[in-house]
Amino acid sequence: MNTFRIDEKAMSLARIACRAQIGLDAPLVQVEVNLGSGLPMFCIVGLPETVVKESKERVRAALLNSHFEFPAGRITVNLAPADLPKEGGRFDLPIALGILIASRQIKPCSQGLGVDAVTEFYGELGLGGELRPTRGLLLAAAHASRYGHGLVVPRASAHEALVAARTTVRAADHLLEVCAHIEGKEPLVPLAPLLATTAAMLSKRRTQIGCVSDSHEPATAGGGTGLDLCDVRGQLHAKRALIIAAAGEHSLLMVGPPGSGKSMLAQRLAGLLPPLTEPEALEVASIASVSASGFNASEFGQRPFRSPHHSASGPALVGGGSRARPGEISLAHRGVLFLDELPEFKKHVLEALREPLEAGVVSVSRAALQTQYPAAFQLIAAMNPCPAAATGIPPGTVAARPRRCSATVPESPDPCSIVWTCTSRCRALK
């Protein structure tokens, strides 16, 4: 199966391989470019989003500034299959290459690319023809490796593709470099795989965790914060609670006045968790790759620690939006989700955590698509005691400063019930 397919009769049709991104799936997309006669028109079909539609101007400027001719006539670009939504600037490079091949301005050389190999192209084009990084390449590289496909990506995104790629990955900085590679004039050098580096990184993190009890040095193997429990002095009961929670994967609620160290302790829970295996690390990295913040190579292999603000909405915490992006609970997959100021979160937001805590996955449904994200996180929450509990005055008791509290204390108080009783908001009456 060749990367480039050209109609032998008309010599005006070209197909370039690429991949879309829908949740954590990366289906194969064939970018078909056809040049026909008629009035000048540039049309892109196949459920393109606004960013993909705007690629017409970027591709036109990039071709002209790279000293190519922009074909006169009717240009039709089909992103097949047509029923899958396409978004992002990753289709700029395949569209530009399809136009150049269909107009016979460049002639693919099968010797340089491999007759039986399929190469997928990704990259957003600048107006001068430079290749800019695109989001979600780690997921695309993982799916491409399953079928033995090679990749040509922007050099700025090569580190992300190399994390998951098991096949040949080549990087370029400009459209002209990719064209020279296709023609066989100056083939792009394959980048060294990061499989050995990734394994060594994970092994080093496991060694750091195993030696932390002896060396008393902070270990960055477990959590993404680089903080360790040995930095905390005192707090023996809280430390023991953290160790028990980490050992049994229990959820934890910490109650204490401001400044008592609840957030400091929660940030160090990830360092107590065992190191991620390579499949788990790739799973965590894939979720981060499709998020708004993107993938950070320096955090590969570290357990995530997420601490959303108490004003976060339901879609921000669970996931959603028009593009069904992962929420905080999915970004905390295999890691820690810390909810500070728990009573300040809206009730329906907290209720939305029930199903993900039980099932470990969350389904995000929208009118156009439905996707599923993993959400196997460890929940840690913190809150301040109500004023009545903080001063030791029973709710409803009139003291020097009368207080009103909607909470009630049972006759035979249970420690757990006391904690939840005090979550109600109460205030001092002036």
N, C-alpha and C positions, 0 to 999 in steps of 0.2 A: 504494500500500500504506500503510494507516494504522498509526500506532503503537498505538492502542487499538482493540481489536475487542470489541464488545458484542453479545451475543445479543439480537436485537430482540424475541423472544417472551418469554423468561424474564427478560431484563434483569438477570441475576445472574451473568454470565460475562464476565470481562475478561482481556485478554492484554497483557502488558508485555514489551518486548524487552530482552534483556540478553545477556551472553556469559559462558561458563565459561572456565576456564584449565586446559589440559592440556599440560604441557611448554611449548613455544613456539607452541602453537596456541590460538586463542580461538574455538571454535565458537559459533554463535548459539544462544541459549536463549530459548524463549518461556515466560514465567512466567504460567501460566494459573490464575486464581482463580475458583472456583465457590462460590456460596452456596446451600445447600439446606436443606430443612426436616429436623427431627429433633433428637435430643439435642445439646446444645452439644459441639462437638468441633472441634479445629484440627489438621488432618493435612497433612503435607508429603510428597509422593512424588516419585520421579524420581532415585533414588540420591543423596540428600543426605548429606553428612558431618555430624559431630556439631555443628560450628559452624552449619551451615545449619538443623539441627533446633532448635537453641537460639534461632533467630531468632523463634520463636513468642512467647516471653516478651518479647523486645525490641520486636517490632512491637506487641504488645498494650499495653505500657506507653507506647510512643511515641504511639499513637493516642489513648489516654485522656488523657495529659498535654498533647496538642495540641488538646484540646477536641473530639475526634471521638467518635462512638459505636462501640463494638466490637460487631459484629453478633452476635446470638444465633442459634444454629443450627449447622449443620454447615458448616465452612469447609474446602474441599479445595484445596490448592495443588499443581499439577503443574508440575514443571520439565522441559519437553520439549526435546530428545529424552530419553526416560527411561533410555537405556542409557549415558549419559555421566555420570561422577561429577562432583558439584558440591561445591565447598568454598569457604570464606571467607564474610565478612559482606557481600559485594557485593550479595547478593540481598535484603537487608532492605528497601531502598527500593522495588524493584519489587513485592515482596509487599505492602507497605503501600499502595502506590498501587492495586494490583489490588483489594484489599479495599475501598478507598474508592470506586473506580469501580463495582465490582460491586454495592455497597450503595447506589449513587446519592447518596452524600454529596458527591461532586464530579462535575461534568459537563465532560468534555473539550471544549475549544473548538478546532475544526480550523483556524480562521483564524490563531490565534497560533502553531500548530505546523507548519503547512504540510500540505496535503491529501495530497500525494504523498511526503512525507518520512517516514522512520522515525527515531524518536529512541530511543536506548538510555539506560537509567537505571542508575546505579551508586551505591552508598553504604551504609555501615553505619550503623544507627540507634542513637543513645543513648536512654536511657530517657525523656529529656525531648523527644525529637524532633529533636535536633541530628544533623547529618550528619558522620560521622567518615571519615577517609581509608581507602582500601582499597588493597591491594597488587595490582600487575599491570595497572594501568590503561593504561600505555603500550602494552602488547601488545594490549589490547582496543581502544584508540583506533586503532592501526595497522590492525587487521582491519576495524573499522567504517568507516574511511575508504575502503577498497577498494570498498565497496558504497554509498558516499554517505550513510551514516547519521550523524545528529547525536548528540551526547552531552550528558547532564546528569550532572555529577559533583560530589562534595564540593569545596568551595573549597580545602581543604587538599591535594587531589590534582590540582587543575586544571593546575598546572605540568607534571606528568608526562604528562597527556593531551595538552597542547598541543605537546609535543615531537614527537609522531608524528601528530597529527591533521591531516587535510587538509580537514575539514568543520567545521561549526559546533559549538563547544563552549560550554556554559553551566555556570556554577557556582552553587551554593547552599550556605547554612549551616544551613538548617533545613527540616524537612518541610513546614512551612506555606508557605515560599517556593516550593517545587516545586508544591504544590497550587494556589497563586495563578497560577503560570505555566501550568499545564494548563488552568485555567478561563479564561485570557485576561485576568484582572484586573490582574496585575502581571507582565508577561512578563520573563523573565530576559534580561539584556543579553548578547549573544554576546561572548565574549572575543576579543581580538586574537590572530591566529595568530602563532606563533613561527617561521614559515618563514624570514622575513628575518633575524630575530635569530639563528636557528641557523646560517644561511649566513654571517652576519657573524662569528659566534663561531669557526666553523671556519676562515674566511679569516684571522682575526686570529692564530689558532694557527699557521697555515702561515707567516705573515709573521714571527712570533717565531722559528720554527725557522730560517728563511732568514737572519735577521739575527744569530743567536747567534755565528757565527764572527767577525763584524765588531765587534759591541758587547761581546762577552764578558760578557753578562748572562744569568742563568738563564732558560731558556725552559720554560714549562709546557705547551707544545703537545703534546708527544709523550706523556709519561707522566703518570700521575695523582699522582705524588709531588711534582712541582714542583722536582725536583733536577736539576742539570746537571753534566756531566762537567768543565766548566771550574772547578768548585769544588775539584777534587782536585789537590793539588800532588804532583809526582813521579809514581811508578807508571807510567812511560812504557811499559813492556812490557805491563802490564795494560790501559792505555788503548788501546794498539794492538790488543790482542786483542778488546776490547769493540767497537771500530770495525769490525774485520773481521767479527765475529759479527753486528753489526747490518746490515752491508752485504750479507752473504750469507745472513742468516736461519739462522745456524748455532747449534747448541747449544754451551754453554760450561761447562767444569768448572774451577773455581779451587781450587788447593791452597795452603795457607799456614797459618802458626801463628795462634793467636787474636790479634786486634787488628791484623792486617796490612792490613785494609781490604777484605776480600772482600765483605762485605754492603754497604759504602758504594759500591763500584763497581757491584755488581749493581743497586742501587736507581736508578742513573743510566743504565742501559741503555735504559729506555723513552724517555728524552729524545733518544736518538740515532735512534730509529725515525721514519719519515716520518709526517706527520699522517694521521689517519683521514679517509676520504671520508664524505659524508653517509650513504650506505647502510651503511657499516661502523660508523659511530657509532651509528646506530639499532639495528643488530644487537647491538652491545655493550650498549647501554642496555636492550634487550629482555631479555637474559639477566640483567642486574642487577635488572630490575624483578620477575622471578619468584623471585629468591633470597630468603633469609631476611633479609638486610640491607636489601633494597629498593633503589630507584633514587635517586641523589643528583644533582640537577640541576646542581650546581656542577662535577661531574666529567664532564659530557656532552662528548664529543669528545676525551677523554683516553684514552690507551692504559692499560689496567688493569695493575696490578702486584700480584701475589698471592704471599704468602710464608707458606705453612702451616707449622705446628709439626711437628717430626719424629715426634710421637706421633699424627699424623692417621691415621685408618683409611682403608681402601680406598674405602668409599662417600663419605666426606668429600672425598676427593681426586678420584675419578672421577665421583661423583654417585650418588644412590640415595635410600634411605629409603622409607617407605610412600607418599609422594607424588611420588617420583622427581624430587627437586630437583636442580638443577645442582650439580656439584662444583667444586673449585678449578680444575681444568683448563678447565672451561667458563667460569668467571668470569674466567679469564686469556685468554680468546679475543681475538685480535688484539693481545695484549700479552705480558707476561713472567710466567713462573712460576718463582719462585726457591725452590729446595730447599736450605736451609742445614742443615749437619750431615748430609750425604747418607748416610754409613754408618749413622746412627742410624735411618733409615727402615726399616720392615720390608720383607723381600724381596718378598713378594707385592704390596705396595703399589707398589713400583718396577716390578715386572713388569707391573702393570696399565697402565703408561704406554706400553707398546710400540705397541699398536694405535692409540691416539689420536695418537701422534707420527707414525705413518705415514699414517693416513687423514684426520686433521684433524677427525674427528667421533667421538662416543662414543654408543653405544646403551645406554640404561638400561632394563632389562626387569624388570617386577614381575608378580605374579600378576594384578593387575587391569588394568594398562596397560603400554604400551611406548612410549617416547619417545626422541627423538634430539636431542642438543645438539651444537652446533659446538664444536670444541676445537683451533683452529689457533693454538697458543701457541708461544712461544720458551722453551725450557728452559735455565735457568741454575742450576748447582749449585755448592755450596762445601763444603769439608771440610778438616779439620785433618790434617796428616801423622801417621803412627803414630810412637810414641816412638823406634823404631829409625831411621826415616828422618829424624826431627827432629834426632837427635844425630849422625847420620852413621855409626852403628855398623851394620854389616851384620846382617841377621836371623840369629839363632843364634850370634852371636859373644859370648863371655863377656868382659865388661870389668869395670870397677870395680863396676858394678851389673848383675848378670845380667838379661837381658831375654828374654822369650819372644814370638815373633811367628809367626803362622801363615802369613804371606806368604812368598813365595819370589821371589828376584831371578834372572832368566834370565842365562845366560852373556854374551850380547850384548844388553844391556838396550836396550829401545826406550822413548823418553819416554812414549808413551801407555801401554805396559804397566806402566811403573813407577808411573804414577798409579793405575792400577787395582789394582796389587799392594798398594799401601799402603792401600787402602780397608778391608782386614781389620782387625778390632779386635785390638790388642795392648796389653799392660800390663807394667809393671815388677814384678818379683818382689822382694818384700821379705824 
